[in-house]
């Protein structure tokens, strides 16, 4: 028996059982607490009435939500702007009820559909694979996840499911999200610490890896924007995390450290600072819908003073035009990045740290000679090589996995 719902506006005459239905001008009225505004029963003249104690079905309330949230019936002007609703999100278990009743009632009242798009979400399953339910004892309270990790980690898990499909709760997924946040935090700290002397002016020239990153970032903006507009939130999040973790952190940040810390020209350092700050600001805005708390914290630490907006959630969504674009240098940058990664992996396999200095590094490739030469300074600096020798052919070298035509070998400094 429901108690809190729309009252049924009906009274019964206690003497003759005549049914008295409320007139439109009597509404709103609760017959459980109020008597009908009439002097007597029109059938027998009695003045003793019994109000209906039952209430309407839940869908009587829910079936008018699209109009109510658009301002009806109090604000007609607002209603004309917001109705019909752009989006109606709900689970697949109430398609035949909520979605259908919304259509029926709004078409009857306004002769217009109530929503433009219905977003159908799946159900949450427990760690045992069954629907998460109290009666099964397999439910996890959101508070428990937030206290163990944080809200942004929980939000990433929630966004990781495909639209329309069930999503299984896994602590491993939340842990991965937490580790991603740590990666983002540490990367942001590095950027902030190494851009304190940067005035945000655009350098006269960008290096190959700067344009490599910005070109990929431009593609990311297009990809994430398209996924968000098509309600494919999991794809947007996956693209973002892959870019931040691997492209931005594992490759670009490692490749520009020498420009920030060690031997580099002022122009080269400024180009790296420009690329880092621009990229981080765009990344934060793209991530903000998924991770609103950490992105807000980093925004206040790094960009609020310059941008001016009180919150990152009041800034504009990134556009592709914000990033420089050069497909040719992106392709050459792919070669440079793969070569650097191969050298660093080989160091680790030889029980050397990725930053262990090399006395000499040989690289041979006739096919990708242009790419190697244009990225020679980045390869030498990132691999910590005192000397870099580029030749057409290197028969006894180690092949780069992604580009087997490129081979390399090195002699490391003694420990």
Phi, psi and omega in degrees: 000120177277146179245314183265101180190186179289121180295151174271113189281071183222142173234158179236134176288124183292338184272314186242002180065018177296136181267125180247113181263134182299140174277156182307323183286348177279341187281151359280150181209147178242103184295346178287338183239342185238146176271156178292142182282056177228157182284325184199168178294126181294348182263315184238351178087000180293153178247016183250114184237152176241120180282147177296128181267346180280163178235166183285162177300154182303329184286346174295323177282311186293334185286357179244008187298322182299320179287319183296314182289344176271000175110352182285141003261007189279326186233092184294322181295315177296319179301321180293337180271323189261349181255134002283160179295147178289325189219138174236098181266136175193168179282162183288347181286345181237025175298313185287346179255286187297307182300318182291313182294326175301314180297312184299310187288319182289324176295324180291321184277319190239352182059030177219147178295149185275338183214153181272321184224135173256123178259112185262116179265156174277185180257158179270130177251150180283179179295341178272359178092346178276163176306134180289121185206144180299321182294336177275343182072019183249020184270150176241126178284140179302325180301322180295318180292317181296319181290327180281322180241263176186169182295322181294328177291319178296320180296322177297317178300315182298327182275355186276351179275148178287137180302128178091354182244153177295152178236131181266134177281128178223127178299330180297325180291322178291322179296320177298317179298320178296317180293328175296319179297322177296319178299314179297318181297313181294321178296319179295320177299319179297315180297312182298316183295333185253015177232017181295334180261014183261132183261011176068019174277150181279129180291160181288336183212138175253148179276171186302317182285335173296311180290329175300312181292314184294326176294317178292325178294322176299317178296322180297316178303314180297317183292314182292317179300314180297317180295320179294317181295332180264011177064024177263070188294325180295322179291322177298314181294317179299317179298317180296312183293321178296318180294311183297312186291313189261309183289307185286307186280303187293325184256299188292312181301319179294325184282344181252359181301321181295331178285336179267326187259315194250221185284121178190153177283161177299320180298319179293319179296316180297322178296320178294318179295319178300313182293319180296311183293317179298314183295316182296319180297319178292317179301316181299318180292323178291326182277342188307319179296332181269320185233071188292335187277310181290324179293325177294319181296314180292321179301315181295325181285329189246329193231341187303316183299322181277319184284316177101331181296140183293335182215151176296335180282359174252004177272167182279154176290139181299147176239150181303329183294348179288341186250140171295156187217126179208099183296323181295314179287334174296316179297317178293323177297325176302319179294315181297314181297316180297322180293315178300314181298321180295317179297316182294321177295321180294325174302312182296319178297335178265020177061037174244150175288154178302334181264010180295132182291145177249140177288318180208143179231123177257137175226131180233130175187121176276329183292319185247032182301317181300317181295317180296318182292319181290335178254016185301317182296320179292320178296313181296314183292315183289323181277358179058045181265130176291325181222137177241126179244120180252124182232166181288328185214138179222095189291323186260022182269176177267132183280142172282127187307310184287336181224080185298346176289343179264129177233153181212162170205161181210163170242123184271152172295148177292147182286000000 
